[in-house]
């Protein structure tokens, strides 16, 4: 019989336990839900609608980026390319997209909103800190065709977040490419 603490794990290498994807999503979901005003209600909203409101500034801060900026940084609007780019550029940190409003949200450590370049708002990026609420998709929602919000890079571990420096670099890259494109078209 498998010991209870390893029931949902597999051995990647002899003597090394690795959690399954379902276990990682479950753990990340529990962690995210601790930012909800009402955990039971949030869990129900995820089940019914695939999205729930979570408070920023407690467990995480979110950086909201326009799709134009992210697609410019990626040099593509193909969602597979964008997702692969985000996974690499943001070092596997969690990012989700809101396709209705053409926005991306990178989850960064709590308090990021107090430090440059995040302490101000711009037209293409804003850091959402304390007192901001964010519609966050269920961690299992990774299909861009199902609903208005999906994870491009799903949370794979509780408390694993994007590096604010990596998000700032993505912001610089996107702005550079947008400026270069505007200069070449004379806009």
URNOR-V67724 format. One record per residue. RES is the residue in three letters. NEAR is the number of other ideal C-beta (glycine too) atoms within 12 Angstrom. Layout:
res=RES near=NEAR
res=RES near=NEAR
This chain:
res=UNK near=5
res=UNK near=11
res=UNK near=9
res=UNK near=8
res=UNK near=10
res=UNK near=17
res=UNK near=14
res=UNK near=19
res=UNK near=20
res=UNK near=17
res=UNK near=13
res=UNK near=11
res=UNK near=8
res=UNK near=7
res=UNK near=8
res=UNK near=11
res=UNK near=18
res=UNK near=17
res=UNK near=23
res=UNK near=18
res=UNK near=20
res=UNK near=18
res=UNK near=23
res=UNK near=25
res=UNK near=28
res=UNK near=25
res=UNK near=25
res=UNK near=36
res=UNK near=34
res=UNK near=24
res=UNK near=28
res=UNK near=42
res=UNK near=32
res=UNK near=21
res=UNK near=34
res=UNK near=29
res=UNK near=16
res=UNK near=16
res=UNK near=20
res=UNK near=13
res=UNK near=17
res=UNK near=31
res=UNK near=22
res=UNK near=17
res=UNK near=24
res=UNK near=31
res=UNK near=17
res=UNK near=13
res=UNK near=21
res=UNK near=25
res=UNK near=34
res=UNK near=32
res=UNK near=23
res=UNK near=39
res=UNK near=29
res=UNK near=35
res=UNK near=25
res=UNK near=26
res=UNK near=31
res=UNK near=41
res=UNK near=36
res=UNK near=44
res=UNK near=46
res=UNK near=37
res=UNK near=47
res=UNK near=27
res=UNK near=31
res=UNK near=23
res=UNK near=34
res=UNK near=43
res=UNK near=31
res=UNK near=29
res=UNK near=38
res=UNK near=32
res=UNK near=20
res=UNK near=19
res=UNK near=21
res=UNK near=13
res=UNK near=24
res=UNK near=15
res=UNK near=19
res=UNK near=35
res=UNK near=31
res=UNK near=19
res=UNK near=28
res=UNK near=39
res=UNK near=26
res=UNK near=20
res=UNK near=34
res=UNK near=39
res=UNK near=23
res=UNK near=25
res=UNK near=38
res=UNK near=45
res=UNK near=48
res=UNK near=46
res=UNK near=40
res=UNK near=29
res=UNK near=24
res=UNK near=15
res=UNK near=16
res=UNK near=20
res=UNK near=30
res=UNK near=47
res=UNK near=45
res=UNK near=49
res=UNK near=50
res=UNK near=42
res=UNK near=31
res=UNK near=26
res=UNK near=20
res=UNK near=34
res=UNK near=30
res=UNK near=18
res=UNK near=20
res=UNK near=13
res=UNK near=25
res=UNK near=31
res=UNK near=17
res=UNK near=13
res=UNK near=16
res=UNK near=20
res=UNK near=14
res=UNK near=28
res=UNK near=37
res=UNK near=30
res=UNK near=38
res=UNK near=33
res=UNK near=29
res=UNK near=20
res=UNK near=12
res=UNK near=26
res=UNK near=21
res=UNK near=36
res=UNK near=33
res=UNK near=42
res=UNK near=41
res=UNK near=35
res=UNK near=38
res=UNK near=25
res=UNK near=31
res=UNK near=29
res=UNK near=20
res=UNK near=25
res=UNK near=12
res=UNK near=17
res=UNK near=24
res=UNK near=21
res=UNK near=35
res=UNK near=33
res=UNK near=38
res=UNK near=42
res=UNK near=34
res=UNK near=35
res=UNK near=41
res=UNK near=31
res=UNK near=25
res=UNK near=25
res=UNK near=22
res=UNK near=27
res=UNK near=35
res=UNK near=39
res=UNK near=23
res=UNK near=33
res=UNK near=23
res=UNK near=29
res=UNK near=42
res=UNK near=28
res=UNK near=21
res=UNK near=40
res=UNK near=37
res=UNK near=23
res=UNK near=26
res=UNK near=34
res=UNK near=26
res=UNK near=18
res=UNK near=24
res=UNK near=29
res=UNK near=17
res=UNK near=16
res=UNK near=19
res=UNK near=14
res=UNK near=11
res=UNK near=10
res=UNK near=9
res=UNK near=6
res=UNK near=9
